[in-house]
C-alpha cells in the first residue's frame, strides 16, 4: 500500500489541481478525492473534519475506508457521493475524470441519482412506502413524465429485491422487516438506477455478525459483477472483505 | 412523480393531514353558507323591493306632472316600454278604528294614489294583495286550518284589485300589512287577526295636506275610506307605512285634479265672477314604468329620459293651454331607487365576506403549523430523498403539492358540506325549532356513560394517560350535549315575524362558492409554502446525521 500524500494549502479546481496520490490501480480512477478539506462551524467554533484527505478509487475496485469514530470517514463518504461539498477552493471530487463539486446543484443531484448509490448504517428507508416503492425511489426521481422510466425502475427494483431474497416482502412496510432485510432493501435502492459506484457507510454497523456477513456477501456479489464499491467502516474484519483498505486519521488518509 | 407518490402517501397514511383537510373544509363551508344565505337574502330583498315600483320610476317635485295622460301615451308607444302608470305619492295621517272609545290611534302613512288596473300591469300589486281565497286545491292544502283565507270568497280580492268596496261602490283603501296592529304574522308566514281587529270592512279616515306648486300649505283635508284589503310586499318599511287609494280621490283631496283657473287680478263681472283663464290640468307626482321583457332597466330609463325631453319640448311649443311640465324630474331604475334599501345589505354582505375571509388566514396558519411539524418530523426523509438525487425544487414541490392536495380535498369537501347545509337549511332550522327528540338525548346519554367506562378503563386498569384524557373529554362533551338536548325547547332563529321572509334562502351562491374554493386552495398552498421552503433548505448531511 502506498503512503497517502496530502497537500495542505494548495488550491484545487479550475485554478489548480492537486497532485494525484499514488493509486493502487494503474487505470485512471473512477472516483477520486483530491486534497479535500471540510470544516464544520458550530456557532463560533470551527471544527476541521477533513484536512486535505486524498483518495483514488479505481474502476471495479472495492475500497474500505477504515478509521475511528470522528476520523472523518462519513464526511469523506458524503463528499465522494456529492451530498456535501469541500470547503470553497479547498479540494476536488472527481468522477470519471470530471469534477463533480464545481457544477450547479442540479448536476450534483443528477450525479447522486445516476452515478452513485448510497447505503447507510441505519438503512434510511421511507416508512410510508412499501419495500418495492422504497427500492425503486431513485428511478422515480428526476423526471416529470417518466411513466416508462418508472415502470422500468419498478421492474429493476423487483429483480434486485428478488436477488436479495425479498420477493415475498414487496408490499411490506419497512417497520415490518428485520434489520438485515431493511439493509437489503437499501442496497436494492442504491443499485436500481445502475450506478457505477456504491458508497456504503457502515453497512453492517447496525447488524449482528451473521446478518452483517450476508450483507457483505450481497455487496461482494455486486462487486463481482463489476460494481465499484467504497465502504466506510470502523471494523477491521469488515474492512478485510475489501480489496484495498485506506486508513483515515484526523481527517487525513494516513495509510493506503 | 415521486412527489405525487409521497404527497399522496403522506396525505393518506396520517391523521394530522386529515385534521388540516377538516379545518379547510369547515372554513370553506362556513364562508359559503354565510355568503349564500346573505346573497339569497339580498336577492329576496331586491325582488320584494322591486315588487311595487316597476322598472323605471319618474318622480317630479311638489307641483306634479301636468298632461301626464299625453306623456303616458308617448311612453306606451316606446318599444322599450310595456306599460306605464300614474301615481301620486304623498304623506298622510290615518285615523284607525281602534281602540274602542272616542280616542282613536293615528298612524303616519305614505299614501300612494294609483290607477289600479295599469298599476297592477306595471307592478306585482295584483299578486301582493294578501286577503284572497286559495287559488287552487294545492294552495288550500298548504294553509293551516285556522287561516282566515280559507273562509273567503273572491269579492275581497276583487275589491282589493279595484280599490272599490263592491257592496257599496265606495272608493276603498288598501293598507300595508303592518300599518294596523291587527295582523299577527305566524311562523309559516301567514297572518291571523289580532286584538279582534280584522281590518277589511273597517273604515279609516285619511288626512292629507294639499301643497301648492309654490309650496304653500293649504288646510288639511280628510276623507273616510273603507278598508277593502291589505297588501304584503315583503319589505317591512313598505308594509309598515304604505296605503293605496284611488288616484281620482287623491287628486281631489290634494287639489291636483283638473280645475278652472280664474284671473284674480281682473274685475268681477256683473254676476260677480272673475274672468276664466282656462283649466289647469290634473297632475300626478310619479310615473312608474315597466320595461318590455328582455329590455334592461338602464336601457328603458334612457328611453324614458329621451321621451321626457321630447314631452317637455312639445309642451313648451303649446301656448294655448295651461300647465307646463317641470324641466327636471328624477328618472331612476328600480335598483337606483332602492339604493338606500339595498346598499346597506350589500355592504353588510361584503363586510361578512371580509370578516369570514379572515378565517382563511386561520386556515393558512393551521396548515403552516401542521406542515412545520411534519417537515421537522420528516427531516430524515428529506435527507434520504436528497441522497437519491431529489433536487431542492423537488422537495419543495412535495410539500406544495401536499398543501395543494389538502386545499383541493378540503375545499371540495367544504362545498359538499355547504351544499348539504344550505339545501336543507329550512329543515335544519325547523328541527332546531322543535323540542329535541327523545332518541337523541338517550343516545348521547348512553354514549356519555360508555365514555366514562372507557375513561376509567384507560386510566385505572391500563394506566394510560392519553386515551384516558381523550375519553374524559368525550364524556364531558357528550354530557353537555345531553343536558343541552334535555333543556332544548325549540329555538326559532329565523323568526318570520321579524325577518318578513317565511323561509331562509336555500340556494348556494355558486359563483361565490367557486371564489371561496379558490381562496381555500390558494391559502392552503400559502400555508404550505413556508414549511416547504424550509424543507427545501434542509442540509441533506445534517438531515441524515441528526434527522
Interface residues (C-beta under 8 A of the other chain):
Chain A: X74 X75 X78 X81 X83 X84 X105 X106 X109 X110 X111 X112 X113 X114 X118 X120 X124 X125 X126 X128 X129 X133 X137 X138 X140 X141 X142 X143 X144 X146 X147 X150 X189
Chain B: X1 X2 X5 X6 X9 X10 X13 X380 X381 X383 X384 X385 X386 X387 X388 X389 X390 X391 X392 X394 X540 X541 X544 X545
